[in-house]
Amino acid sequence: MAGYKETPRQKMIAMMYLVLTALLALNVSKQILDAFVIVNESIETTNENFSKKLDNTYSDFKAQYLINPNKVGPYWEKAQNAHNLSHKLTSYIDSIKYVLVFKTERLETMADAKVLKLQDAQRKDNYDITTNYFIAGSQDGSAGEAHILREKIENYKKDMLDLIDAKYRNSIKVGFDTKGPFYDYSGEKQNWEMHTFYHTILAADVTILNKLKADAYNLEFDVTNQLFAAVTAKDWKFDVIRAKVIPKSSYVFFGEDYQAEILVAAYDTKGNPDVRYVMGSDSLYEGNFRNATRILGSGGIVNLKLGSGNVEGLKKFAGIIKILSPLGDTMVYHFHDDFIVAKPGLTISPTKMNVFYIGVKNPVEISVPGGPEKILPNISVGSIHQEGTGWIVEGLPKSTKEAVISVNAVFSGKSKLMGQMKFRLKTIPDPIATIGGKNAGVIDKGLVVISPYIICSMPPEFDFDIRYVVTSFTFVTDVSGLIHDDKVKGNKLTDDIIKIIQNAKRNKRVWFEEITILGPDGSRNISGINLKLQ
């Protein structure tokens, strides 16, 4: 199996990571924080490079699957499962990393946390909020996010190893040591949660989470390569060797060329195949081989390029590949295929979801094949204009439920209608109001006190970068035995409200109702916040 071998640079990063983690027991100096930033940047770079290597592996895997789907199919399906499992875990790690930065840095939106670089963080040395997030006041971390993370890692390891044959599992570099044994500074045993995240600063936690992503990519790489290697030499020597035509496109417009790769499923890169073809036929006979058009290739692959002409319809071609066998015999393989030549069409596609939203700039991609001199779109309501290389739709009225875009294209100085498309119009969904990252459920009083702001963020499935501000809200509670119903302007809790919350007993409830927000589409009221104080 072609497993992953660490480079000297990656070994150095791993060593620095271990040393810096050990230094967490000491006073955290600026030099140590800067060192964590450097290590984290190196790990992020390594993760990006690893992701590219995985893309290349999947690309090679898919190429073999296209050649022989019956034999490669089961391994290719498992490789795709490995990719999905890895993507799910790394996306989860990213999500808790962003929440951690959001809470610790006291940012206004989760979007701010996603773009904030570690070197720009103001509270890199904070460990109170990070420990509370991962450990949540429990003695063994079972109540915090660290316990959930450990379970997901262990499930990920099991699911990934289940994808490969049991006899090869010992050769896989798994990583993710969550079993230990682990010890604290006094020599007492710890579990993985406490050992990894108890009293660790933000700079260390971000670095640790990115290191876990690297472990995930490493395991995905090893498992995928093992699956790739499982297609043995016998598998590569197919029972029937056939010519394969892999077209880049089977639909060609006027003025364009048909392009495809023609290769034998099991081919020799040192070989020099003799390939010839004829147009308008389903087959090429040996007797007419010398009169056919010859195509030059290299490395066992021949690139076919055919002109589309100026007549619409089905175009057929056929040919023969001749190669030398290892014994010196000439082997002959026939191929044939067809493609369609058609007039240019129109493509209009929204770049964000399948609707236009009222009150925002909606990006739209409009393309007309055939190389027009100019594209002239028009919309039935609102306006459409060019911005950069794309188009923007905005100014949509609230009273209309759909908009129609029609496009004219200019060819040789003449305008021609290319087509039109309808789009549904929708209002921007309500943002979600939170205090201390919570919209409902249990919250620590201290978290409300240190973050006394009502913040709005858009639902995660909404793609537009839109910000709303809270202009007023009503605070309601009976924590002192009396009903409080305080109307507040702005998004910050008043000193009186903070005092009420500080003096409240455990399990008392508070409500933030009648929340009014202001955004690009004007003012509106949104759902409130219901919290139980701890």
VEXVORO-775041 format. One record per residue (C-alpha): residue in three letters; x, y, z. Coordinates in steps of 0.5 Angstrom, whole numbers, plus 500, padded with zeros to 3 digits. Layout:
alaXYZ ...
END
This chain:
met500500500 ala502507498 gly502510505 tyr503517507 lys510519509 glu511525514 thr516531511 pro521534515 arg517540516 gln511536518 lys515532524 met518539526 ile511542527 ala509536531 met515536535 met513544536 tyr506542538 leu508537543 val513542546 leu508548546 thr502544549 ala507542555 leu509549556 leu501551558 ala503549565 leu507555566 asn506562565 val503564558 ser508569555 lys507573549 gln513569546 ile509562547 leu503565544 asp506568538 ala509561538 phe502558538 val500562532 ile506560528 val505553529 asn497554528 glu499557521 ser504551519 ile498546521 glu493550517 thr498550511 thr499543512 asn492541512 glu491545505 asn496541502 phe493535505 ser487537502 lys490538495 lys493531495 leu487528497 asp483531491 asn489528487 thr488521490 tyr480521489 ser481524481 asp486518480 phe481513483 lys475516479 ala479515473 gln480508474 tyr473507476 leu470510469 ile475505466 asn472499469 pro466501474 asn464493475 lys471492478 val473498481 gly466500483 pro466497490 tyr472500492 trp470507489 glu464507493 lys468506500 ala473511498 gln467516497 asn464514504 ala471515507 his471522504 asn464524507 leu466521514 ser472525514 his468532511 lys463531516 leu468530522 thr472536520 ser466540519 tyr464539526 ile471541528 asp471547524 ser464549527 ile466548535 lys473552533 tyr468558530 val464557537 leu470557541 val473564538 phe466567538 lys465566545 thr472568547 glu473574543 arg466576545 leu464577537 glu458580535 thr457574529 met459567528 ala461570521 asp466574525 ala469568528 lys470565521 val474570518 leu478572525 lys486570524 leu489567531 gln494572531 asp489578531 ala485575537 gln485579543 arg484574548 lys489568546 asp491567553 asn484566556 tyr482559559 asp476560563 ile471561557 thr475555553 thr475551559 asn467552561 tyr466550553 phe469544553 ile469541560 ala463545563 gly464545570 ser464537570 gln470533574 asp471529568 gly469533562 ser463529561 ala458535561 gly462539555 glu463539548 ala470535549 his466529551 ile462530544 leu468531540 arg471525543 glu465520541 lys465523534 ile473522534 glu472515536 asn466513532 tyr470516526 lys476512527 lys471505527 asp467507521 met474509517 leu477502519 asp471498517 leu471501510 ile478496509 asp479489510 ala481487517 lys488484515 tyr490491513 arg488495519 asn494494523 ser498498517 ile494504517 lys496510521 val490512525 gly492517530 phe487520534 asp489517541 thr483518546 lys485512550 gly492514553 pro494513559 phe494521560 tyr497524566 asp497531569 tyr502535572 ser502531579 gly502524576 glu495523577 lys491519571 gln486523567 asn482522561 trp483525554 glu478531555 met481533561 his488532559 thr487536552 phe482542554 tyr482543561 his485550563 thr488550556 ile488557553 leu484559546 ala491559542 ala492552544 asp485550543 val485553536 thr492549535 ile489543538 leu483543533 asn487544527 lys491538529 leu485534530 lys483536523 ala490534520 asp489527524 ala483526520 tyr486528513 asn492523515 leu487517516 glu483519510 phe489519506 asp491512508 val484509508 thr483511501 asn490509499 gln489502502 leu482502498 phe486504492 ala491499493 ala486493494 val485494487 thr490489485 ala495488479 lys490482477 asp484487477 trp488492473 lys489487468 phe482487466 asp479480463 val477484456 ile482490454 arg477495451 ala478502448 lys475507452 val473514449 ile472519455 pro469526452 lys470532455 ser463534453 ser458530448 tyr454537447 val458542442 phe456549440 phe457552433 gly464554433 glu467549438 asp471543438 tyr469536440 gln474534445 ala475527448 glu481522451 ile481515447 leu485510451 val486503453 ala483501460 ala490497461 tyr495501458 asp503502458 thr505509459 lys512507455 gly508505449 asn506509442 pro499507440 asp498508433 val491511432 arg486512426 tyr479515425 val474516420 met468521420 gly461519419 ser461511420 asp460506426 ser466502424 leu473502421 tyr475496417 glu482494417 gly483494410 asn481502410 phe486503416 arg492506412 asn487511409 ala484514415 thr486520419 arg492519424 ile492522431 leu499522434 gly499521442 ser504520448 gly504516454 gly499511452 ile494517451 val491520445 asn487526445 leu482527440 lys479534437 leu474534432 gly471540429 ser464541429 gly462544422 asn456549421 val451543420 glu447541426 gly445534428 leu449527430 lys456526428 lys459519428 phe466517428 ala470510429 gly477508429 ile482503431 ile488503436 lys494498435 ile499497440 leu504492441 ser503487447 pro509485452 leu510479447 gly511483441 asp504482438 thr500487435 met494488438 val488491435 tyr482495439 his476498435 phe472504438 his466509436 asp462514439 asp458520437 phe456527439 ile451532437 val452539434 ala447544436 lys446552436 pro448556442 gly443556448 leu442560454 thr444559461 ile442563467 ser443561474 pro442564481 thr449563485 lys445563491 met440558492 asn434558487 val430564489 phe431572489 tyr431575496 ile427582497 gly432587500 val439585498 lys443584492 asn442578489 pro448575485 val446572478 glu451568473 ile449569465 ser452566460 val451565452 pro455560449 gly458562442 gly462568444 pro457574443 glu459581443 lys455583448 ile449580453 leu443585454 pro439582460 asn432585462 ile428583469 ser420584469 val421587476 gly426591480 ser433592476 ile439588474 his446591472 gln453588471 glu458588477 gly465585476 thr464579472 gly457577474 trp450581475 ile446583481 val439583481 glu436588487 gly430593488 leu425587488 pro418590490 lys415586496 ser408586493 thr411581487 lys412573488 glu416572481 ala421576477 val422574469 ile429575466 ser430575459 val436576455 asn438578449 ala445577446 val449581440 phe452577435 ser455581429 gly452587431 lys445584431 ser441583438 lys437576438 leu433574444 met436568447 gly431566452 gln428567459 met427564466 lys422565472 phe425566479 arg421566486 leu421572490 lys422571498 thr423576504 ile429575508 pro428570513 asp428572520 pro435572524 ile436569530 ala437573537 thr442570542 ile445572549 gly452569550 gly451565544 lys444562547 asn437563544 ala434558549 gly435553554 val440553560 ile445559561 asp450561566 lys449568569 gly456570569 leu456569561 val450573561 val454579565 ile460578561 ser456579555 pro450583556 tyr448584549 ile443581544 ile446579538 cys443577531 ser445572526 met442569520 pro440562520 pro446557517 glu442555511 phe442563509 asp448564504 phe448572504 asp452576508 ile447581512 arg447584518 tyr441586523 val442590529 val437590535 thr434597536 ser429595542 phe427589546 thr423588553 phe426584559 val421580563 thr422576569 asp419574576 val426573579 ser425577585 gly418575586 leu415581582 ile414581575 his419586571 asp417588564 asp422593562 lys422596555 val430597553 lys432601547 gly438598543 asn441591544 lys445592551 leu442590558 thr441595563 asp445596569 asp438594573 ile437588569 ile444585570 lys443586577 ile437583577 ile440577573 gln446577578 asn441576584 ala437571581 lys436564584 arg438558580 asn433555575 lys429562575 arg427564568 val428570564 trp425572557 phe427578552 glu421579548 glu418584543 ile425584540 thr426589534 ile431589529 leu433594523 gly437591517 pro437592509 asp430591508 gly428596514 ser425594521 arg421588524 asn420584530 ile423577531 ser422571536 gly425572543 ile429569547 asn427564553 leu433562558 lys433559565 leu439562569 gln444557573 
END
